[in-house]
Amino acid sequence: MAKIRMGMVGGGEGAFIGAVHRMAAALDGEIELVCGAFSADAQRSKRSGAALHLPAERVYADFNTMMTAEAALPESERMQFVAIVTPNHMHFPVAEAALRAGFHVMSDKPATFNLDEALRLRDLVQETGLLYGLTHTYTGYPLVKEARERVASGQLGAVRKVVVEYPQGWLAGREEDADNKQAAWRLDPQQAGISSCMGDIGVHAANLAEYVSGERITQVCADLTAFVPGRELDDDGAVLLRFGNGARGVLHASQVSVGEENAVRIFVYGEKGGLEWHQQEPNTLWLKWPDRPTEMLRTGGGYLGELATANTRTPMGHPEGYLEAFANLYMAFAGQVRARLEGTAPDARSADCPGIDEAVRGMTFIGLVVAASASDTKWHTFKQY
């Protein structure tokens, strides 16, 4: 069968995440990059496209031109979905243009610049009936999926406590003044939005907490800080969480934790047992019990559930990591696109991809914790839109 055809907006010269998206999309041979508008600078977009060996006529000066030109191509040639890998302020305009032109959308997170745009985006997705995916990468790890299934099966009992952490140290100094493009836009309110730390990585932690626990956050109490002088946006934060079933939680995210890399960790404790997973040792999941030894589960083990197994590519002992987790989301989204083309329902693996609901919840979380941190009121309700 033909590959699913992907276009890309953003991710040109000097961009980190664009290359990650392209590698992830290509990993399983299901998706082909056929076009792109890789930069707001037309010449940079052209150079980026040439470096990717794309035909010159499929490399566009801007995303609006790309949508119009691609929609005019024969159905057998045009892109079928667009990957959005721009700074946050451009996510909604690109997604809107793509959806209105008839293309499915796969977007980097957070989904939009603010909550209002996320709600408008949801309306557009519902209006067009097109597919929308969001790259909350950490849900793509096989053992994160296993953790979710173990909790959902009741093995841990009712969830009581969720602790999720995402510390980094790369912004402990003024990287935005050191010609660091990635730092500069993440700390610029005009491009990032109302938050840096919570908008960039805290939202990942919140999504992971809900995904694994199966419970939704209902209230937050937050304390955000900009430790580095002169910054307008937060670079560190701690959030107390309350969940719908009565469970409590703690979320810690930081961009100034010196020496930390991308140390995502989650702990879930139920009435009967607990679990622990670390992104920097992603092929191990720990199950903890009050009356027997702690269990170590490993990626690729024959004892894992169907979803974890379906998202594993190699035998036990061959490490799979970040790119493979990212690729699992693209594989799932490609499965949704293919099912749509064939007029069938997506299978369980394809259905397990963050979408527009996670997009709205993510933007709700970012806005809520920023407001909560600035308020003297202790608890703030997570509105259900």
Contacts in CASP RR format, 6 or more apart in sequence:
PFRMAT RR
TARGET T0000
AUTHOR 0000-0000-0000
METHOD contacts of the structure
MODEL  1
MAKIRMGMVGGGEGAFIGAVHRMAAALDGEIELVCGAFSADAQRSKRSGA
ALHLPAERVYADFNTMMTAEAALPESERMQFVAIVTPNHMHFPVAEAALR
AGFHVMSDKPATFNLDEALRLRDLVQETGLLYGLTHTYTGYPLVKEARER
VASGQLGAVRKVVVEYPQGWLAGREEDADNKQAAWRLDPQQAGISSCMGD
IGVHAANLAEYVSGERITQVCADLTAFVPGRELDDDGAVLLRFGNGARGV
LHASQVSVGEENAVRIFVYGEKGGLEWHQQEPNTLWLKWPDRPTEMLRTG
GGYLGELATANTRTPMGHPEGYLEAFANLYMAFAGQVRARLEGTAPDARS
ADCPGIDEAVRGMTFIGLVVAASASDTKWHTFKQY
1 338 0 8 1.000
3 29 0 8 1.000
3 30 0 8 1.000
3 31 0 8 1.000
3 32 0 8 1.000
4 30 0 8 1.000
4 31 0 8 1.000
4 32 0 8 1.000
4 80 0 8 1.000
4 81 0 8 1.000
4 334 0 8 1.000
4 335 0 8 1.000
4 337 0 8 1.000
4 338 0 8 1.000
5 31 0 8 1.000
5 32 0 8 1.000
5 34 0 8 1.000
5 77 0 8 1.000
5 78 0 8 1.000
5 79 0 8 1.000
5 80 0 8 1.000
5 81 0 8 1.000
6 25 0 8 1.000
6 31 0 8 1.000
6 32 0 8 1.000
6 33 0 8 1.000
6 34 0 8 1.000
6 79 0 8 1.000
6 80 0 8 1.000
6 81 0 8 1.000
6 82 0 8 1.000
6 83 0 8 1.000
6 106 0 8 1.000
7 33 0 8 1.000
7 34 0 8 1.000
7 35 0 8 1.000
7 36 0 8 1.000
7 66 0 8 1.000
7 70 0 8 1.000
7 79 0 8 1.000
7 81 0 8 1.000
7 82 0 8 1.000
7 83 0 8 1.000
8 18 0 8 1.000
8 21 0 8 1.000
8 22 0 8 1.000
8 33 0 8 1.000
8 35 0 8 1.000
8 36 0 8 1.000
8 37 0 8 1.000
8 38 0 8 1.000
8 82 0 8 1.000
8 83 0 8 1.000
8 85 0 8 1.000
9 36 0 8 1.000
9 37 0 8 1.000
9 38 0 8 1.000
9 63 0 8 1.000
9 66 0 8 1.000
9 82 0 8 1.000
9 83 0 8 1.000
9 84 0 8 1.000
9 85 0 8 1.000
9 86 0 8 1.000
9 90 0 8 1.000
9 94 0 8 1.000
10 18 0 8 1.000
10 36 0 8 1.000
10 37 0 8 1.000
10 38 0 8 1.000
10 39 0 8 1.000
10 84 0 8 1.000
10 85 0 8 1.000
10 86 0 8 1.000
11 17 0 8 1.000
11 18 0 8 1.000
11 19 0 8 1.000
11 21 0 8 1.000
11 38 0 8 1.000
11 39 0 8 1.000
11 48 0 8 1.000
11 85 0 8 1.000
11 86 0 8 1.000
12 18 0 8 1.000
12 38 0 8 1.000
12 39 0 8 1.000
12 44 0 8 1.000
12 45 0 8 1.000
12 48 0 8 1.000
12 49 0 8 1.000
13 38 0 8 1.000
13 39 0 8 1.000
13 44 0 8 1.000
13 47 0 8 1.000
13 48 0 8 1.000
13 51 0 8 1.000
14 181 0 8 1.000
15 85 0 8 1.000
15 181 0 8 1.000
16 182 0 8 1.000
17 85 0 8 1.000
17 108 0 8 1.000
18 83 0 8 1.000
18 85 0 8 1.000
20 322 0 8 1.000
20 323 0 8 1.000
20 326 0 8 1.000
21 83 0 8 1.000
21 85 0 8 1.000
21 108 0 8 1.000
21 135 0 8 1.000
21 326 0 8 1.000
21 330 0 8 1.000
22 33 0 8 1.000
22 52 0 8 1.000
23 323 0 8 1.000
23 326 0 8 1.000
23 327 0 8 1.000
24 323 0 8 1.000
24 326 0 8 1.000
24 327 0 8 1.000
24 329 0 8 1.000
24 330 0 8 1.000
25 31 0 8 1.000
25 33 0 8 1.000
25 83 0 8 1.000
25 327 0 8 1.000
25 330 0 8 1.000
26 32 0 8 1.000
26 33 0 8 1.000
27 323 0 8 1.000
27 324 0 8 1.000
27 327 0 8 1.000
27 330 0 8 1.000
27 331 0 8 1.000
28 327 0 8 1.000
28 330 0 8 1.000
28 331 0 8 1.000
28 334 0 8 1.000
30 330 0 8 1.000
30 331 0 8 1.000
30 334 0 8 1.000
30 335 0 8 1.000
30 338 0 8 1.000
31 330 0 8 1.000
31 334 0 8 1.000
33 52 0 8 1.000
33 54 0 8 1.000
34 54 0 8 1.000
34 58 0 8 1.000
34 77 0 8 1.000
34 79 0 8 1.000
35 54 0 8 1.000
35 58 0 8 1.000
35 59 0 8 1.000
35 60 0 8 1.000
35 66 0 8 1.000
35 70 0 8 1.000
35 79 0 8 1.000
36 45 0 8 1.000
36 49 0 8 1.000
36 54 0 8 1.000
36 58 0 8 1.000
36 59 0 8 1.000
36 60 0 8 1.000
36 66 0 8 1.000
37 45 0 8 1.000
37 59 0 8 1.000
37 60 0 8 1.000
37 61 0 8 1.000
37 62 0 8 1.000
37 63 0 8 1.000
37 65 0 8 1.000
37 66 0 8 1.000
38 44 0 8 1.000
38 45 0 8 1.000
38 48 0 8 1.000
38 49 0 8 1.000
38 59 0 8 1.000
39 45 0 8 1.000
39 48 0 8 1.000
40 62 0 8 1.000
42 61 0 8 1.000
42 62 0 8 1.000
45 59 0 8 1.000
45 60 0 8 1.000
45 61 0 8 1.000
45 62 0 8 1.000
46 56 0 8 1.000
46 59 0 8 1.000
46 61 0 8 1.000
48 59 0 8 1.000
49 59 0 8 1.000
50 56 0 8 1.000
50 59 0 8 1.000
60 66 0 8 1.000
60 69 0 8 1.000
63 93 0 8 1.000
63 94 0 8 1.000
63 97 0 8 1.000
64 97 0 8 1.000
67 82 0 8 1.000
67 97 0 8 1.000
67 98 0 8 1.000
67 100 0 8 1.000
67 101 0 8 1.000
67 103 0 8 1.000
68 101 0 8 1.000
70 78 0 8 1.000
70 79 0 8 1.000
70 101 0 8 1.000
70 103 0 8 1.000
71 78 0 8 1.000
71 101 0 8 1.000
71 102 0 8 1.000
71 103 0 8 1.000
72 78 0 8 1.000
79 103 0 8 1.000
80 103 0 8 1.000
80 104 0 8 1.000
80 337 0 8 1.000
81 98 0 8 1.000
81 103 0 8 1.000
81 104 0 8 1.000
81 105 0 8 1.000
81 106 0 8 1.000
81 131 0 8 1.000
81 333 0 8 1.000
81 337 0 8 1.000
82 94 0 8 1.000
82 98 0 8 1.000
82 103 0 8 1.000
82 104 0 8 1.000
82 105 0 8 1.000
82 106 0 8 1.000
83 106 0 8 1.000
83 107 0 8 1.000
83 108 0 8 1.000
84 90 0 8 1.000
84 91 0 8 1.000
84 94 0 8 1.000
84 95 0 8 1.000
84 98 0 8 1.000
84 105 0 8 1.000
84 106 0 8 1.000
84 107 0 8 1.000
84 108 0 8 1.000
85 108 0 8 1.000
86 94 0 8 1.000
86 108 0 8 1.000
87 185 0 8 1.000
87 191 0 8 1.000
87 192 0 8 1.000
88 110 0 8 1.000
88 112 0 8 1.000
88 113 0 8 1.000
88 191 0 8 1.000
88 192 0 8 1.000
88 193 0 8 1.000
88 199 0 8 1.000
89 113 0 8 1.000
89 190 0 8 1.000
89 191 0 8 1.000
89 192 0 8 1.000
89 193 0 8 1.000
91 107 0 8 1.000
91 108 0 8 1.000
91 110 0 8 1.000
91 111 0 8 1.000
91 112 0 8 1.000
91 113 0 8 1.000
91 117 0 8 1.000
92 111 0 8 1.000
92 112 0 8 1.000
92 113 0 8 1.000
92 117 0 8 1.000
92 118 0 8 1.000
92 120 0 8 1.000
92 121 0 8 1.000
95 105 0 8 1.000
95 107 0 8 1.000
95 111 0 8 1.000
95 112 0 8 1.000
95 121 0 8 1.000
95 124 0 8 1.000
95 132 0 8 1.000
96 120 0 8 1.000
96 121 0 8 1.000
96 124 0 8 1.000
98 104 0 8 1.000
98 105 0 8 1.000
99 105 0 8 1.000
99 124 0 8 1.000
99 125 0 8 1.000
99 128 0 8 1.000
99 130 0 8 1.000
99 132 0 8 1.000
100 124 0 8 1.000
100 128 0 8 1.000
102 128 0 8 1.000
102 130 0 8 1.000
103 130 0 8 1.000
104 130 0 8 1.000
104 131 0 8 1.000
104 132 0 8 1.000
104 333 0 8 1.000
104 337 0 8 1.000
104 340 0 8 1.000
105 130 0 8 1.000
105 131 0 8 1.000
105 132 0 8 1.000
105 133 0 8 1.000
106 132 0 8 1.000
106 133 0 8 1.000
106 134 0 8 1.000
106 135 0 8 1.000
106 330 0 8 1.000
106 333 0 8 1.000
107 132 0 8 1.000
107 133 0 8 1.000
107 134 0 8 1.000
107 135 0 8 1.000
107 359 0 8 1.000
108 134 0 8 1.000
108 135 0 8 1.000
109 134 0 8 1.000
109 135 0 8 1.000
109 136 0 8 1.000
109 203 0 8 1.000
109 204 0 8 1.000
109 207 0 8 1.000
109 359 0 8 1.000
109 362 0 8 1.000
110 199 0 8 1.000
110 200 0 8 1.000
110 203 0 8 1.000
110 359 0 8 1.000
110 362 0 8 1.000
110 363 0 8 1.000
110 366 0 8 1.000
111 117 0 8 1.000
111 118 0 8 1.000
111 121 0 8 1.000
111 134 0 8 1.000
111 356 0 8 1.000
111 358 0 8 1.000
111 359 0 8 1.000
111 360 0 8 1.000
111 362 0 8 1.000
111 363 0 8 1.000
112 118 0 8 1.000
112 121 0 8 1.000
112 359 0 8 1.000
112 363 0 8 1.000
113 193 0 8 1.000
114 193 0 8 1.000
114 194 0 8 1.000
114 363 0 8 1.000
114 367 0 8 1.000
115 360 0 8 1.000
115 363 0 8 1.000
115 364 0 8 1.000
115 366 0 8 1.000
115 367 0 8 1.000
115 385 0 8 1.000
117 363 0 8 1.000
118 359 0 8 1.000
118 360 0 8 1.000
118 362 0 8 1.000
118 363 0 8 1.000
118 364 0 8 1.000
119 360 0 8 1.000
119 385 0 8 1.000
121 132 0 8 1.000
121 356 0 8 1.000
121 359 0 8 1.000
122 356 0 8 1.000
122 359 0 8 1.000
122 360 0 8 1.000
122 385 0 8 1.000
125 132 0 8 1.000
125 356 0 8 1.000
131 333 0 8 1.000
131 336 0 8 1.000
131 337 0 8 1.000
131 340 0 8 1.000
132 355 0 8 1.000
132 356 0 8 1.000
132 359 0 8 1.000
133 329 0 8 1.000
133 333 0 8 1.000
133 353 0 8 1.000
133 354 0 8 1.000
133 355 0 8 1.000
133 356 0 8 1.000
133 359 0 8 1.000
134 354 0 8 1.000
134 355 0 8 1.000
134 356 0 8 1.000
134 358 0 8 1.000
134 359 0 8 1.000
135 326 0 8 1.000
135 329 0 8 1.000
135 354 0 8 1.000
136 204 0 8 1.000
136 207 0 8 1.000
136 208 0 8 1.000
136 211 0 8 1.000
136 329 0 8 1.000
136 354 0 8 1.000
136 358 0 8 1.000
137 204 0 8 1.000
137 322 0 8 1.000
137 325 0 8 1.000
137 326 0 8 1.000
137 329 0 8 1.000
138 144 0 8 1.000
138 204 0 8 1.000
138 207 0 8 1.000
138 208 0 8 1.000
138 264 0 8 1.000
138 279 0 8 1.000
138 325 0 8 1.000
139 145 0 8 1.000
139 207 0 8 1.000
139 208 0 8 1.000
139 211 0 8 1.000
139 325 0 8 1.000
139 329 0 8 1.000
139 352 0 8 1.000
139 354 0 8 1.000
140 311 0 8 1.000
140 325 0 8 1.000
140 326 0 8 1.000
140 328 0 8 1.000
140 329 0 8 1.000
141 277 0 8 1.000
141 279 0 8 1.000
141 282 0 8 1.000
141 311 0 8 1.000
141 321 0 8 1.000
141 325 0 8 1.000
141 328 0 8 1.000
142 299 0 8 1.000
142 300 0 8 1.000
142 304 0 8 1.000
142 308 0 8 1.000
142 309 0 8 1.000
142 311 0 8 1.000
142 312 0 8 1.000
142 320 0 8 1.000
142 328 0 8 1.000
143 277 0 8 1.000
143 282 0 8 1.000
143 283 0 8 1.000
143 284 0 8 1.000
143 285 0 8 1.000
143 297 0 8 1.000
143 299 0 8 1.000
143 304 0 8 1.000
143 308 0 8 1.000
144 208 0 8 1.000
144 211 0 8 1.000
144 212 0 8 1.000
144 266 0 8 1.000
144 277 0 8 1.000
144 325 0 8 1.000
145 307 0 8 1.000
145 308 0 8 1.000
145 311 0 8 1.000
145 352 0 8 1.000
146 285 0 8 1.000
146 297 0 8 1.000
146 304 0 8 1.000
146 305 0 8 1.000
146 307 0 8 1.000
146 308 0 8 1.000
147 212 0 8 1.000
147 266 0 8 1.000
147 268 0 8 1.000
147 275 0 8 1.000
147 277 0 8 1.000
147 285 0 8 1.000
148 211 0 8 1.000
148 212 0 8 1.000
148 214 0 8 1.000
148 307 0 8 1.000
149 305 0 8 1.000
149 307 0 8 1.000
149 308 0 8 1.000
150 156 0 8 1.000
150 275 0 8 1.000
150 287 0 8 1.000
151 159 0 8 1.000
151 212 0 8 1.000
151 213 0 8 1.000
151 214 0 8 1.000
151 268 0 8 1.000
151 275 0 8 1.000
152 214 0 8 1.000
154 272 0 8 1.000
155 272 0 8 1.000
155 273 0 8 1.000
155 287 0 8 1.000
156 268 0 8 1.000
156 269 0 8 1.000
156 270 0 8 1.000
156 271 0 8 1.000
156 272 0 8 1.000
156 273 0 8 1.000
156 274 0 8 1.000
156 275 0 8 1.000
157 270 0 8 1.000
157 271 0 8 1.000
157 272 0 8 1.000
157 273 0 8 1.000
158 245 0 8 1.000
158 247 0 8 1.000
158 270 0 8 1.000
158 271 0 8 1.000
159 213 0 8 1.000
159 214 0 8 1.000
159 215 0 8 1.000
159 243 0 8 1.000
159 245 0 8 1.000
159 247 0 8 1.000
159 268 0 8 1.000
159 269 0 8 1.000
159 270 0 8 1.000
160 247 0 8 1.000
160 248 0 8 1.000
160 269 0 8 1.000
160 270 0 8 1.000
160 271 0 8 1.000
161 247 0 8 1.000
161 248 0 8 1.000
161 249 0 8 1.000
161 267 0 8 1.000
161 268 0 8 1.000
161 269 0 8 1.000
161 270 0 8 1.000
162 209 0 8 1.000
162 212 0 8 1.000
162 213 0 8 1.000
162 215 0 8 1.000
162 241 0 8 1.000
162 243 0 8 1.000
162 247 0 8 1.000
162 248 0 8 1.000
162 249 0 8 1.000
162 250 0 8 1.000
162 266 0 8 1.000
162 267 0 8 1.000
162 268 0 8 1.000
162 269 0 8 1.000
163 249 0 8 1.000
163 250 0 8 1.000
163 265 0 8 1.000
163 266 0 8 1.000
163 267 0 8 1.000
164 205 0 8 1.000
164 206 0 8 1.000
164 208 0 8 1.000
164 209 0 8 1.000
164 249 0 8 1.000
164 250 0 8 1.000
164 251 0 8 1.000
164 252 0 8 1.000
164 264 0 8 1.000
164 265 0 8 1.000
164 266 0 8 1.000
164 267 0 8 1.000
165 205 0 8 1.000
165 251 0 8 1.000
165 252 0 8 1.000
165 253 0 8 1.000
165 263 0 8 1.000
165 264 0 8 1.000
165 265 0 8 1.000
165 266 0 8 1.000
166 201 0 8 1.000
166 202 0 8 1.000
166 204 0 8 1.000
166 205 0 8 1.000
166 252 0 8 1.000
166 253 0 8 1.000
166 254 0 8 1.000
166 262 0 8 1.000
166 263 0 8 1.000
166 264 0 8 1.000
166 265 0 8 1.000
167 252 0 8 1.000
167 253 0 8 1.000
167 254 0 8 1.000
167 257 0 8 1.000
167 260 0 8 1.000
167 263 0 8 1.000
168 201 0 8 1.000
168 254 0 8 1.000
168 255 0 8 1.000
168 257 0 8 1.000
168 260 0 8 1.000
168 261 0 8 1.000
168 262 0 8 1.000
168 263 0 8 1.000
169 254 0 8 1.000
169 255 0 8 1.000
169 256 0 8 1.000
169 257 0 8 1.000
169 258 0 8 1.000
169 259 0 8 1.000
169 260 0 8 1.000
169 261 0 8 1.000
170 183 0 8 1.000
170 255 0 8 1.000
171 183 0 8 1.000
171 186 0 8 1.000
171 187 0 8 1.000
171 196 0 8 1.000
171 228 0 8 1.000
171 235 0 8 1.000
171 255 0 8 1.000
171 256 0 8 1.000
172 228 0 8 1.000
172 255 0 8 1.000
172 256 0 8 1.000
172 257 0 8 1.000
172 258 0 8 1.000
173 228 0 8 1.000
173 256 0 8 1.000
174 228 0 8 1.000
175 183 0 8 1.000
176 183 0 8 1.000
176 184 0 8 1.000
176 187 0 8 1.000
176 188 0 8 1.000
176 231 0 8 1.000
185 191 0 8 1.000
185 192 0 8 1.000
186 192 0 8 1.000
186 196 0 8 1.000
186 200 0 8 1.000
186 233 0 8 1.000
187 196 0 8 1.000
187 231 0 8 1.000
187 232 0 8 1.000
187 233 0 8 1.000
187 235 0 8 1.000
189 232 0 8 1.000
189 233 0 8 1.000
192 199 0 8 1.000
192 200 0 8 1.000
192 233 0 8 1.000
193 199 0 8 1.000
193 233 0 8 1.000
194 233 0 8 1.000
194 366 0 8 1.000
194 367 0 8 1.000
194 370 0 8 1.000
195 224 0 8 1.000
195 233 0 8 1.000
195 234 0 8 1.000
195 366 0 8 1.000
195 367 0 8 1.000
195 369 0 8 1.000
195 370 0 8 1.000
196 231 0 8 1.000
196 233 0 8 1.000
196 234 0 8 1.000
196 235 0 8 1.000
196 255 0 8 1.000
197 224 0 8 1.000
197 233 0 8 1.000
197 234 0 8 1.000
197 235 0 8 1.000
197 236 0 8 1.000
197 237 0 8 1.000
197 253 0 8 1.000
197 254 0 8 1.000
197 255 0 8 1.000
198 224 0 8 1.000
198 234 0 8 1.000
198 237 0 8 1.000
198 239 0 8 1.000
198 253 0 8 1.000
198 365 0 8 1.000
198 366 0 8 1.000
198 369 0 8 1.000
198 370 0 8 1.000
199 366 0 8 1.000
200 255 0 8 1.000
201 253 0 8 1.000
201 255 0 8 1.000
202 251 0 8 1.000
202 253 0 8 1.000
202 365 0 8 1.000
203 362 0 8 1.000
203 365 0 8 1.000
203 366 0 8 1.000
204 264 0 8 1.000
205 251 0 8 1.000
205 252 0 8 1.000
205 253 0 8 1.000
205 264 0 8 1.000
206 217 0 8 1.000
206 239 0 8 1.000
206 251 0 8 1.000
206 361 0 8 1.000
206 362 0 8 1.000
206 365 0 8 1.000
207 354 0 8 1.000
207 358 0 8 1.000
207 361 0 8 1.000
207 362 0 8 1.000
208 264 0 8 1.000
208 266 0 8 1.000
209 217 0 8 1.000
209 241 0 8 1.000
209 249 0 8 1.000
209 251 0 8 1.000
209 266 0 8 1.000
210 216 0 8 1.000
210 217 0 8 1.000
210 361 0 8 1.000
212 266 0 8 1.000
212 268 0 8 1.000
212 275 0 8 1.000
212 277 0 8 1.000
213 243 0 8 1.000
213 247 0 8 1.000
213 268 0 8 1.000
215 243 0 8 1.000
215 244 0 8 1.000
215 245 0 8 1.000
215 247 0 8 1.000
216 243 0 8 1.000
216 244 0 8 1.000
216 361 0 8 1.000
216 382 0 8 1.000
217 241 0 8 1.000
217 242 0 8 1.000
217 243 0 8 1.000
217 244 0 8 1.000
217 365 0 8 1.000
217 382 0 8 1.000
218 242 0 8 1.000
218 243 0 8 1.000
218 244 0 8 1.000
218 381 0 8 1.000
218 382 0 8 1.000
219 241 0 8 1.000
219 242 0 8 1.000
219 379 0 8 1.000
219 380 0 8 1.000
219 381 0 8 1.000
219 382 0 8 1.000
220 239 0 8 1.000
220 240 0 8 1.000
220 241 0 8 1.000
220 242 0 8 1.000
220 365 0 8 1.000
220 368 0 8 1.000
220 369 0 8 1.000
220 372 0 8 1.000
220 379 0 8 1.000
220 380 0 8 1.000
220 382 0 8 1.000
221 239 0 8 1.000
221 240 0 8 1.000
221 372 0 8 1.000
221 378 0 8 1.000
221 379 0 8 1.000
221 380 0 8 1.000
222 237 0 8 1.000
222 238 0 8 1.000
222 239 0 8 1.000
222 240 0 8 1.000
222 368 0 8 1.000
222 369 0 8 1.000
222 370 0 8 1.000
222 372 0 8 1.000
222 373 0 8 1.000
222 380 0 8 1.000
223 237 0 8 1.000
223 238 0 8 1.000
223 239 0 8 1.000
223 373 0 8 1.000
224 234 0 8 1.000
224 236 0 8 1.000
224 237 0 8 1.000
224 369 0 8 1.000
224 370 0 8 1.000
224 373 0 8 1.000
225 234 0 8 1.000
225 235 0 8 1.000
225 236 0 8 1.000
225 237 0 8 1.000
226 232 0 8 1.000
226 233 0 8 1.000
226 234 0 8 1.000
226 235 0 8 1.000
226 236 0 8 1.000
227 235 0 8 1.000
227 236 0 8 1.000
227 256 0 8 1.000
228 235 0 8 1.000
228 256 0 8 1.000
234 370 0 8 1.000
234 373 0 8 1.000
235 254 0 8 1.000
235 255 0 8 1.000
235 256 0 8 1.000
236 253 0 8 1.000
236 254 0 8 1.000
236 255 0 8 1.000
236 256 0 8 1.000
236 257 0 8 1.000
237 252 0 8 1.000
237 253 0 8 1.000
237 254 0 8 1.000
237 373 0 8 1.000
238 250 0 8 1.000
238 251 0 8 1.000
238 252 0 8 1.000
239 250 0 8 1.000
239 251 0 8 1.000
239 252 0 8 1.000
239 253 0 8 1.000
239 369 0 8 1.000
239 372 0 8 1.000
240 248 0 8 1.000
240 249 0 8 1.000
240 250 0 8 1.000
240 251 0 8 1.000
241 248 0 8 1.000
241 249 0 8 1.000
241 250 0 8 1.000
241 251 0 8 1.000
242 248 0 8 1.000
242 249 0 8 1.000
242 379 0 8 1.000
243 249 0 8 1.000
254 260 0 8 1.000
257 263 0 8 1.000
261 280 0 8 1.000
262 279 0 8 1.000
262 280 0 8 1.000
263 278 0 8 1.000
263 279 0 8 1.000
263 280 0 8 1.000
264 278 0 8 1.000
264 279 0 8 1.000
264 280 0 8 1.000
265 276 0 8 1.000
265 277 0 8 1.000
265 278 0 8 1.000
265 279 0 8 1.000
266 276 0 8 1.000
266 277 0 8 1.000
267 274 0 8 1.000
267 275 0 8 1.000
267 276 0 8 1.000
268 274 0 8 1.000
268 275 0 8 1.000
272 289 0 8 1.000
272 290 0 8 1.000
273 287 0 8 1.000
273 288 0 8 1.000
273 289 0 8 1.000
273 290 0 8 1.000
274 287 0 8 1.000
274 288 0 8 1.000
274 289 0 8 1.000
275 285 0 8 1.000
275 286 0 8 1.000
275 287 0 8 1.000
275 288 0 8 1.000
276 285 0 8 1.000
276 286 0 8 1.000
276 288 0 8 1.000
277 284 0 8 1.000
277 285 0 8 1.000
277 286 0 8 1.000
278 284 0 8 1.000
279 322 0 8 1.000
282 299 0 8 1.000
282 319 0 8 1.000
282 320 0 8 1.000
282 321 0 8 1.000
282 322 0 8 1.000
282 325 0 8 1.000
283 298 0 8 1.000
283 299 0 8 1.000
283 317 0 8 1.000
283 319 0 8 1.000
283 320 0 8 1.000
283 321 0 8 1.000
284 296 0 8 1.000
284 297 0 8 1.000
284 298 0 8 1.000
284 299 0 8 1.000
285 296 0 8 1.000
285 297 0 8 1.000
285 298 0 8 1.000
286 294 0 8 1.000
286 295 0 8 1.000
286 296 0 8 1.000
286 297 0 8 1.000
287 294 0 8 1.000
287 295 0 8 1.000
287 297 0 8 1.000
288 294 0 8 1.000
288 295 0 8 1.000
289 295 0 8 1.000
297 303 0 8 1.000
297 304 0 8 1.000
298 316 0 8 1.000
298 317 0 8 1.000
299 308 0 8 1.000
299 312 0 8 1.000
299 316 0 8 1.000
299 317 0 8 1.000
299 319 0 8 1.000
299 320 0 8 1.000
300 308 0 8 1.000
300 309 0 8 1.000
300 312 0 8 1.000
300 314 0 8 1.000
300 315 0 8 1.000
300 316 0 8 1.000
300 317 0 8 1.000
301 309 0 8 1.000
301 316 0 8 1.000
302 309 0 8 1.000
304 312 0 8 1.000
306 348 0 8 1.000
307 348 0 8 1.000
307 349 0 8 1.000
307 352 0 8 1.000
310 348 0 8 1.000
310 349 0 8 1.000
311 328 0 8 1.000
311 331 0 8 1.000
311 349 0 8 1.000
312 320 0 8 1.000
313 320 0 8 1.000
313 324 0 8 1.000
314 320 0 8 1.000
329 353 0 8 1.000
329 354 0 8 1.000
331 349 0 8 1.000
331 350 0 8 1.000
332 349 0 8 1.000
332 350 0 8 1.000
332 351 0 8 1.000
332 352 0 8 1.000
332 353 0 8 1.000
333 350 0 8 1.000
333 353 0 8 1.000
334 350 0 8 1.000
335 346 0 8 1.000
335 347 0 8 1.000
335 349 0 8 1.000
335 350 0 8 1.000
336 346 0 8 1.000
336 350 0 8 1.000
336 351 0 8 1.000
336 353 0 8 1.000
338 350 0 8 1.000
339 345 0 8 1.000
339 346 0 8 1.000
339 347 0 8 1.000
339 350 0 8 1.000
360 385 0 8 1.000
364 382 0 8 1.000
364 383 0 8 1.000
364 385 0 8 1.000
365 382 0 8 1.000
368 380 0 8 1.000
368 382 0 8 1.000
368 383 0 8 1.000
371 380 0 8 1.000
372 380 0 8 1.000
END
